[in-house]
């Protein structure tokens, strides 16, 4: 199963070209986002609470923002991929 996400890119010559990102790379980055939300962010918050002080507060804040940022991007990419047609083969080169 392949999800095609067309992106239009304009080069210096002024001709727009449609590019399709590699779905395997998108899937890998989605896994990293989930890892950030489920493991890394909570560990940063836990470490910040354990450390205490200003440095601990900053670490906990970074953990919270890491979780929020990656959760939002995960949902955005998931919803964008769900709205696009699924094809069984790669697109034809132009």
N, C-alpha and C positions, 0 to 999 in steps of 0.2 A: 504494500500500500504506500502510495506516495502522495504527499500533500504539496501542491504547487502554490507558492506564495509569490505572485508576480510583483516585481519592484521595477519601476521605471527609473532609469539613470540617464542623465544628460551629460555627455562628454563635451570636451572643449569644441568639438566640431559642430555642436548644436543638434545632432540627431539623437533623439531619445531611443534608448535600447532597453528592452525588457529582460531582466535577469531573474532567475529562479534560484533562491538559496538552497543549499544542500539540506534536505530534511534530516539526514543523520546528524549533522552539526547542530541543527535546531533541537533535536531530541536530546543530544548530549548536554546542551546548555540548559534545557529544561530540568534535567536530572541534577545539575549543579545548583540550580535555583531551589529545587526542593531540598537538597542537602543544606543549603544556607538557611532555609526557613525552619527546617525540622531539627537540625543538629548544631550548626555553627552559631546561629543567632542566639539560641538559648544558652549555649556554652559561654558565649561572650557576656550575656546578662548575668549568668551565675558567677562567672569569674569576677565581674565588676562588683557584684554584691559582696562576694567574699573579700575582695581587695579593699573595698571601702575607700573613703577619701575622694579627692577630686579625680584621680586617675581611674578609680573604680567606677565613678559616676560616668565619666567619659566612655569607658569601655562598655558599660551597660547601655548607654545611649546609642553607641555604635551598633551594638547587638540588636537593639530594637529597630533602628533604622535599616539595618541589613535585612531583617526579617520582613519589614514592611515593603521595602523597595523590591526585593526578590519575589515576594508574594504577589505584588501588583503586576510585575512583569510576567510572571508565570501565568497569571490569569489572562493577561492581555494577549499573549502569544497563543495560549490554549483556545481562547474564544475566536481569535483571528483564524486559526487553523481549522476550527470547527465550521466556520462560515464559508470556507472555500471548497470547491469541488475536489473530490479525490479521484485520482487516475491510477490505472494499473501500470502505466509505463511512463518513462520520462518524456518531457515535452520534445517536440521535433525542433531540431536546431534550425535557425533562420539564416 
